[in-house]
Amino acid sequence: MARSTDNLIAELVDGLGPVRPLRLAHGVAFVLGALVFTIAAVALVAGIRPDVESALAEPVFLLATGLFLILGLAASATVVMMGRPQVGNNHSGWVWAAAMVGLLPAAAAAVLIGDNAAATNSTSTQGFGCLLAASGSGLLSFAVLTWWLRRGAPTSPESAGLIIGIAAGSFGIFAYSFHCTAIDIVHIGLWHSTAVLVSAIIGRLAVPRLIRW
């Protein structure tokens, strides 16, 4: 019996080799690199809005872009940590950032209720353009985070996919905001937030199939 057990163990470990552990610092570096590359790509392909200096002085622009950046960073940090599951890990930090971003569509809805002109303008083609461009701009972050989890051992692929989508969408709309010339709360709350929502749905549906182990 002892010999059979030894043979079984030998068969199980045959061909196995040491695996380099995932370093959180490397994951963060990959994420930040993807964000910098995304911003550069938007600047080269779409161009930076000519009045970016005056836009940076607008409270709505600063608040919205800052919230999307914070959400992207928080969600990305969560994904990086999910690649190295440990007992006691808390993966809910990004939820608070998402709650803050949720104030943007709430503010947009409040404006739309009392302003018919804003409701009409909110259906502009520029809004659809932002939605599509921002979703595309987040693809690199989406790919990097998915690749990171494929190297790791996430215990909840469904949650990981959702958070990857949120991170990618947030980074995508953050980068594209420096091209988009609209700074009103209705446009930002409706279209920019929807870009994150769409990316989250795609991540939730697509990523679990790519990272199962």
N, C-alpha and C positions, 0 to 999 in steps of 0.2 A: 504494500500500500504506500509506504514512504517513497519507494522508487517511482510509482505512478504519479504521485504528487510532485516530485521533483521534475519529472518529465513534462508534466502539465505546465508548471511554472516556467520551465525552459522554453516551451513552445510559445507561451504568452509574451515573453520578453524578447524572443528572437527577432533580431532586426531593429530593435529599438535603440535609440541613441539619446544623448543628453539634449535637452531643449533649452535654448536661451530664454531666460525669464523676461517678461515684458517689463520695461521700466516706464514708470508714469511720466518721467521727464521727457522721454522720447515721444510718448503719445502726445503730450502737450506741444512739443516742438513741431510735430507733424501737423497738428491742428492749426497752430499759428502760422505755419508756413503756407498751408492751404488758404487761409484767410488773406494773407498778404498777396499771394498769387492771384486770388479772386479779385481783389481790389485793383491790382495792376491790370488784369485782363479787362475789367470793366472800363478802366481809364483808356486803354489802348483801342478797344473795340467800339465802345459806345461814346466815350469821351466824358470828361468831367464838366458839369454844368458851369457856365461862365461866371455866374454870380455866387460861387461856392462860399466866398468870404462873407458876403452879406447873409447867406443862408445859415451859416454857422452862428450868426447873431440872433437868429429866430428861435425863440423858446420851444415852439412846437417841433421844429426840425431837430434841435439838440436833444429834446426829451425823447422823441420817437427813435432816432438813430441810436441814442445811448441805451434805451431799453432793449432794442433788438440785439445790440452788441452784447449786453449783459446776459440776455437769454441764450445767445449763441455760445458764449463762453461757459456759462453754467451747465448747459446741456452737453456740451462737448466734454467738459471735465467729468461729468457723470458717466458718459460713454467710455472714456478712457479708463475710469476706475472699474467699470463693469467687465472689462477684459481680464481683470484680476480679482475674481470674487473672493471675499473673505468674510468670516463670521463677524457680524456686527456692522458691516458696511451699511451706510444710509445713502440711498440714491434719490432722495426727495428734494435735494437742494434746488434743483432747477424749477420745481413747482412754484416757488415764491417768485422767481423771475417771470415765469409764465403768467402768474396772477397779475403782476404789474403790467405786462404787455397787454393783458386782457382789458385794461382800462382804456386802451386806444379805441377798439371797436365800440366799447360802451359809450365813450365820448362822441364818436362819430354818429352812433344811433341817436343820441340825445339831440345833436344838431340837426339830423335829418328829420326828426319828428316835427321840429318847429320851423324848418326852412325848406320850402318847396324848391327853391332855386338850387340849393345844395343837393337835393335829391335828384334833380335833373342832371346836374353836372357830374354826379357820382357815377353815372353809367357811361362816361366818355371812353373812347378807344384808348386813351392814355392809360386808363386804369387796367384794361386787359393787357396792354403792353407791359406795364410794370409787373403784373402777375406772372406773365410768361417769362419775361427777362429775369426776374428775381429767382424764379424756380430753376431756370437754367444756370444762373450764376452760382447756385448752391451745389451743383453737381460734383465739383471737385471735393468739397468738404464731405459730401455724402459718400463719395467713393473712399476717401481716406479713412473715415470713421468705420465704414463697413469692413475695409481691409484690416483695420486694427482689431476689430472684434473677431474676425476670422482667425487671427493669430492667437487669440485668447480663448477664454472659456466662459462666455456669458451664460448665466443660469436662467435668464428670462429673455429669450429672443424677441418676443412680441414687444415687451417694454423697451428693449434696446432699439428696435426698429422705429418705434414711435419717437424716441428721444433723438435718434440720429436724424430723422426727418425734421424735427423742430430745430436742431442745431444747424443743419444745412440751410433750411429756409430762412432762419434768422441771419446767418452770415450772408446769404444771397441778397436779401433785401437791404441789409446794412451796406453792402458794397454798392448795390445799384442805387441807393438813395443819393449818392454823390453825383449821379447822372440825372435822376428824375427831378424835374423842375417844379413839381407840385409840392407845396408845403402846408396845405390846409389839412385840418384834422380829419375831415371826411374822407379825403383821398387816402391818407395814411392809415386811418383806422379801418377803412373798408378793404382797400386793395393790398396794401403792404401786409396787413395782418392775415389776409386770405392767402397770400403767398406762403406764409409759414404754415397755415392750416393744411393747405394742399400738399406741401412737402411732408408734413407729419403723417398724413393719410398714406401717401406713397411709401414712406418708410415703414409704416406699420404693416403694410401688405407685402412689400417686396423683401425687406431685409431678413425676416426670419427664415426664409428659404435659402438665403445665402450664407448664414452663419451657424446653421445647426451643426452640431458635432456629436 
